[in-house]
Amino acid sequence: MRIPNSAFTERPWRLHEFIKDFEIEDVWDLDTPGGPDGLAHLVNQFDSDGSDFKPSPMYKLLFAIRWRLGAVLKWDGDEHGVGPRNPSLRDRLPADLLDVPRGPDMKVVPLKSVYQTSDEWVTEVVNKTVHAAMHIGWVDDGDGRYHAQMTVLVKTKGRLGKVYMPLILPFRRVFVTPSLVKAIGRSWHARTAG
């Protein structure tokens, strides 16, 4: 379920310290009820081969279109990714966060891990249109209950990014992210049912 941006901005996440030039696109609650150590289990779910990731047909279609466009228009080449012209968020980390585990790179989508703590996991992707980050926070609901919250943050790149990101926002909010959120919840429940 999509929730107000304040659900992210009002929490003391470490990410706030070094991502002030990014804008919040969305904040979503994830159906991942668990205990205090649940984030590590959720991150392991993202580290899988994707065989249990079953998004909607529309999600698959929209991503197939996006990857095809990216290939044809050369949006995703190495020259547009993390490098000297496009520094990683890791280059912004305070020293203490450089010492924590980085976390796994995702296999299903091309997100690279930035850092992982007991209650935060941050990944990023850089291409010709955007530098984006996905923040998964492990939220304390009280009484020993927790769940995950996913925030997508973006910094558009050039005119292309300024046109492209608002153009795809309705598709992301209606088809892509809700399907992703449901797939994460289904996988979580399948893994924790045993």
BAFIDO-753367 format. One record per residue (C-alpha): residue number from 1; residue in three letters; x, z, y. Coordinates in steps of 0.05 Angstrom, whole numbers, plus 5000, padded with zeros to 4 digits. Each point is the difference from the previous one (the first is absolute). Layout:
N
NODE  num  residuo     x     z     y
NODE  NUM      ALA     X     Z     Y
...
# end
This chain:
194
NODE  num  residuo     x     z     y
NODE    1      MET  5000  5000  5000
NODE    2      ARG  5026  4982  5069
NODE    3      ILE  5009  5060  5044
NODE    4      PRO  5017  5011  5074
NODE    5      ASN  5072  4988  5023
NODE    6      SER  5002  5074  5021
NODE    7      ALA  5003  5018  4926
NODE    8      PHE  5071  4972  5003
NODE    9      THR  5020  5015  5072
NODE   10      GLU  4980  5074  4997
NODE   11      ARG  5042  5016  4938
NODE   12      PRO  5073  5019  5007
NODE   13      TRP  5027  4942  4960
NODE   14      ARG  5074  4987  5009
NODE   15      LEU  4986  4926  5011
NODE   16      HIS  4974  5016  5070
NODE   17      GLU  5072  5016  5021
NODE   18      PHE  5025  4928  4996
NODE   19      ILE  4943  4951  4998
NODE   20      LYS  4971  5005  5071
NODE   21      ASP  5005  4925  5012
NODE   22      PHE  4953  4985  4941
NODE   23      GLU  4924  4998  5006
NODE   24      ILE  4952  5030  4950
NODE   25      GLU  4958  4946  4966
NODE   26      ASP  4960  5044  4952
NODE   27      VAL  4997  5069  4968
NODE   28      TRP  4967  5007  4932
NODE   29      ASP  4984  5059  4954
NODE   30      LEU  5020  4985  4929
NODE   31      ASP  4960  5026  4940
NODE   32      THR  5059  5037  4970
NODE   33      PRO  4982  5073  4991
NODE   34      GLY  5058  5042  4976
NODE   35      GLY  5045  5060  5009
NODE   36      PRO  5059  5014  5045
NODE   37      ASP  5048  4955  4962
NODE   38      GLY  4953  4940  4995
NODE   39      LEU  5036  4954  5047
NODE   40      ALA  5057  4990  4951
NODE   41      HIS  4949  4979  4947
NODE   42      LEU  4967  4952  5049
NODE   43      VAL  5066  4969  5018
NODE   44      ASN  5015  4990  4926
NODE   45      GLN  4934  4963  4996
NODE   46      PHE  5024  4952  5054
NODE   47      ASP  5065  4992  4963
NODE   48      SER  4966  4970  4939
NODE   49      ASP  5002  4927  4980
NODE   50      GLY  4930  4991  5030
NODE   51      SER  4965  4989  4933
NODE   52      ASP  4949  5054  5017
NODE   53      PHE  4990  4974  5071
NODE   54      LYS  4934  4962  4998
NODE   55      PRO  4978  4980  5071
NODE   56      SER  4939  4958  5014
NODE   57      PRO  5000  4924  4992
NODE   58      MET  4995  4994  5077
NODE   59      TYR  5062  5043  5008
NODE   60      LYS  5038  4955  4951
NODE   61      LEU  4976  4937  5036
NODE   62      LEU  5018  5024  5069
NODE   63      PHE  5069  5022  4978
NODE   64      ALA  5011  4933  4963
NODE   65      ILE  4982  4964  5065
NODE   66      ARG  5046  5045  5041
NODE   67      TRP  5060  4991  4953
NODE   68      ARG  4988  4924  4998
NODE   69      LEU  4997  4997  5076
NODE   70      GLY  5062  5043  5004
NODE   71      ALA  5038  4954  4954
NODE   72      VAL  4978  4936  5035
NODE   73      LEU  5011  5027  5070
NODE   74      LYS  5063  5038  4980
NODE   75      TRP  4974  5068  5025
NODE   76      ASP  5031  5041  4945
NODE   77      GLY  5072  4974  4997
NODE   78      ASP  5059  5046  4999
NODE   79      GLU  5015  4983  5073
NODE   80      HIS  4934  5034  5020
NODE   81      GLY  5009  5061  4954
NODE   82      VAL  5039  5064  5009
NODE   83      GLY  5070  4985  5027
NODE   84      PRO  5041  4999  5064
NODE   85      ARG  4943  4966  5040
NODE   86      ASN  4946  5044  4969
NODE   87      PRO  5027  5070  4986
NODE   88      SER  4967  5042  4947
NODE   89      LEU  4964  5064  5017
NODE   90      ARG  5055  5033  4959
NODE   91      ASP  5046  4986  5059
NODE   92      ARG  4956  5046  5042
NODE   93      LEU  4997  5059  4951
NODE   94      PRO  5026  5068  5022
NODE   95      ALA  5059  5024  4957
NODE   96      ASP  4958  5048  4958
NODE   97      LEU  4953  4944  4979
NODE   98      LEU  5058  4956  4980
NODE   99      ASP  5017  5054  4948
NODE  100      VAL  4931  4999  4966
NODE  101      PRO  4982  4951  4945
NODE  102      ARG  4984  4931  5025
NODE  103      GLY  4944  4988  4950
NODE  104      PRO  4987  4937  4960
NODE  105      ASP  4991  4930  5028
NODE  106      MET  4931  4974  4982
NODE  107      LYS  4996  4946  4948
NODE  108      VAL  4930  4974  5013
NODE  109      VAL  5010  4986  5074
NODE  110      PRO  5068  4992  5035
NODE  111      LEU  5003  5069  5032
NODE  112      LYS  5068  5035  5003
NODE  113      SER  5004  5075  5000
NODE  114      VAL  5025  5036  5061
NODE  115      TYR  4996  5073  4978
NODE  116      GLN  4961  5048  4956
NODE  117      THR  4990  5075  5009
NODE  118      SER  4953  5047  4965
NODE  119      ASP  4943  4980  5046
NODE  120      GLU  5019  4932  5029
NODE  121      TRP  5020  4932  4974
NODE  122      VAL  5015  4942  5047
NODE  123      THR  5010  4927  4982
NODE  124      GLU  5011  4939  5045
NODE  125      VAL  4997  4925  5001
NODE  126      VAL  5029  4953  5051
NODE  127      ASN  4983  4926  5008
NODE  128      LYS  4992  4949  5056
NODE  129      THR  4933  5029  5023
NODE  130      VAL  5009  5075  4995
NODE  131      HIS  5041  5062  4984
NODE  132      ALA  4950  5044  4962
NODE  133      ALA  5004  5068  4969
NODE  134      MET  4955  5033  4949
NODE  135      HIS  4999  5076  5004
NODE  136      ILE  4971  5039  4942
NODE  137      GLY  4990  5073  5019
NODE  138      TRP  4981  5055  4951
NODE  139      VAL  4946  5040  5036
NODE  140      ASP  4986  5073  4986
NODE  141      ASP  4924  5010  4994
NODE  142      GLY  5007  5075  4989
NODE  143      ASP  4990  5043  4938
NODE  144      GLY  5056  4963  4964
NODE  145      ARG  4966  4932  5006
NODE  146      TYR  5034  4938  5029
NODE  147      HIS  4988  4926  5007
NODE  148      ALA  5037  4940  5029
NODE  149      GLN  4989  4966  5066
NODE  150      MET  5026  4930  5014
NODE  151      THR  5018  4975  5069
NODE  152      VAL  5021  4930  5018
NODE  153      LEU  5043  4993  5062
NODE  154      VAL  5023  4934  5031
NODE  155      LYS  5047  4972  5052
NODE  156      THR  4983  4927  5012
NODE  157      LYS  5056  4950  5008
NODE  158      GLY  4994  4945  5052
NODE  159      ARG  4940  4959  5019
NODE  160      LEU  4986  4983  4927
NODE  161      GLY  4992  5074  4982
NODE  162      LYS  4957  5013  5061
NODE  163      VAL  4951  4945  4978
NODE  164      TYR  5005  5009  4925
NODE  165      MET  4989  5075  4994
NODE  166      PRO  4933  5003  5039
NODE  167      LEU  4978  4937  4963
NODE  168      ILE  5008  5032  4931
NODE  169      LEU  4976  5070  5019
NODE  170      PRO  4927  4988  4981
NODE  171      PHE  5022  4973  4932
NODE  172      ARG  5046  5059  4989
NODE  173      ARG  4946  5051  5019
NODE  174      VAL  4943  4967  4961
NODE  175      PHE  5035  4972  4938
NODE  176      VAL  5073  5018  4992
NODE  177      THR  5009  5074  5015
NODE  178      PRO  4934  5024  4970
NODE  179      SER  5018  4963  4935
NODE  180      LEU  5070  5031  5002
NODE  181      VAL  4971  5070  5012
NODE  182      LYS  4952  4993  4942
NODE  183      ALA  5054  4973  4954
NODE  184      ILE  5046  5059  5018
NODE  185      GLY  4943  5049  4985
NODE  186      ARG  4983  4968  4933
NODE  187      SER  5073  5000  4979
NODE  188      TRP  5007  5073  5022
NODE  189      HIS  4940  5023  4961
NODE  190      ALA  5021  4960  4938
NODE  191      ARG  5069  5031  5002
NODE  192      THR  4976  5072  5013
NODE  193      ALA  4942  4999  4951
NODE  194      GLY  5045  5014  4940
# end
